[in-house]
Amino acid sequence: MPYKRDVYERAVYKEPAPIRDHENPFQSMVERFDVAAEILELDPGFYEYLVTPARIHITAVPVVMDSGRVKVFEGYRVIHNDILGPSKGGIRYAPDVNLDEVKALAAWMTWKCAVVNVPFGGAKGGVVCNPSDMSPGELERLTRRYAANLIDVFGPEKDIPAPDMNTNAQIMAWILDTYSMHTRHTSNAVVTGKPIMLGGSHGRHEATGRGVMTVTLAAMDKIGMRPTDARVAVQGFGNVGSIAAKLLQEQGCRIVAVSDVSGGYYNEDGLDVIAMMEYANANKRSLDGYQKAQKISNDELLTLEVDVLVPAAKEDQITRHNADQINAKIIAEGANGPTTPIADQMLKEKGVLVVPDILANAGGVTVSYFEWVQDRQGYFWTLDRVNRRLDRMMRTAFDTVYSASQKYDVTLRIGAYVLAVDKVAQALSMRGIYA
Ligand code: NAD
């Protein structure tokens, strides 16, 4: 058996790092992993295996720009592990994307899939570029060359990309086509989050926000809060934030504040989320200039007197600098890594119930899994079927994580890590180490 206290070696665990408020996302992941490993008394060899990315690909992506000049971009694909199944994870295009971030996001995918019981491993990709400065033609050539460079990595049974920051269904369609041209047959299960016409799934676009809504209601239930009594603030008004806000409003919650990069928007009587979505859609996805609310800052939004806070923008938003001013009773993490480890500790002391990212935003990968299943069956489900199955899996995952947190007397985040690490470690133990 893998878990033997007598082989536990501090040297291999490298002594739990002192809690810092650092912004290195891989370190943040390792700090939580360390706590779970200690609770599970994970064998040191397994510890090393599970914390280390299985494969890291760094690839130069040359693109002929519209000017005729060749520009070389740096691309990454990190397979954190594929013990439970093919690896799964998005591709992010951003000027500041870096290998540490991609490694952390790949590991989070491993734990997220394990938490929601989806038979995938974890991966993530990135290309250092600024898509807002690139033409559609340049973006297409970048995407196709990145996919061609990684043609032996991707595959419906190997590694399955999806959209992430600044990538979308169109980019998935280009990857699908590039991969299919190389393999000489149309292979729509090689990516998820693609257009419905090419084998995408109903409900995928809304899936992450919907999952956030489901676990938020489950958390309210646990502390006896009624949705109709709940005042909610949502940071980020993109795919996850806007849909979570809309669905929570449909459940009776009062959405008193939302924000995006242009700042925060507050209305004590409740915002009209649908009107704000329409406004943003007509305004290059920005709420800038929206009039029917009081303007507040993003910092103010996070510390409002609300019952529920949904950070759904980016990493490192709740830190040592503002955790003690948080007033929400529940935080449902739509974004990946919005809370730093030290803020976690501070929130725990304040008694805030934090539904962690690897559970709260797992609705997206769950419906990606449904999409992959449908592609492989060649049989497509109705929206109603997708949503019912998603709701069921998210609710089950919440209940399982909640039970683990009670059993080990830890936060929901550590409960989720314990469940996920234990599951992957058990699968590794059954498979054994190939020599
Ligand atoms: P998006 O690009 O659609 O939206 C991001 C939103 O955050 C935008 O409204 C943007 O203006 C806002 N924002 C950026 N910086 C901000 C700041 N400092 N303060 C307030 N708002 C800010 O992205 P998304 O797909 O909604 O993803 C949001 C987060 O959720 C990311 O952390 C992402 O990794 C995570 N996530 C997304 C999915 C998915 O399916 N889209 C799945 C899992 C996790």
Boltz pocket constraint, residues with backbone or C-beta under 6 A from the ligand:
constraints:
  - pocket:
      binder: B
      contacts: [[A, 163], [A, 164], [A, 165], [A, 166], [A, 204], [A, 205], [A, 208], [A, 235], [A, 236], [A, 237], [A, 238], [A, 239], [A, 240], [A, 241], [A, 259], [A, 260], [A, 261], [A, 262], [A, 263], [A, 285], [A, 298], [A, 312], [A, 313], [A, 314], [A, 315], [A, 334], [A, 335], [A, 336], [A, 361], [A, 362], [A, 364], [A, 365]]
      max_distance: 6.0
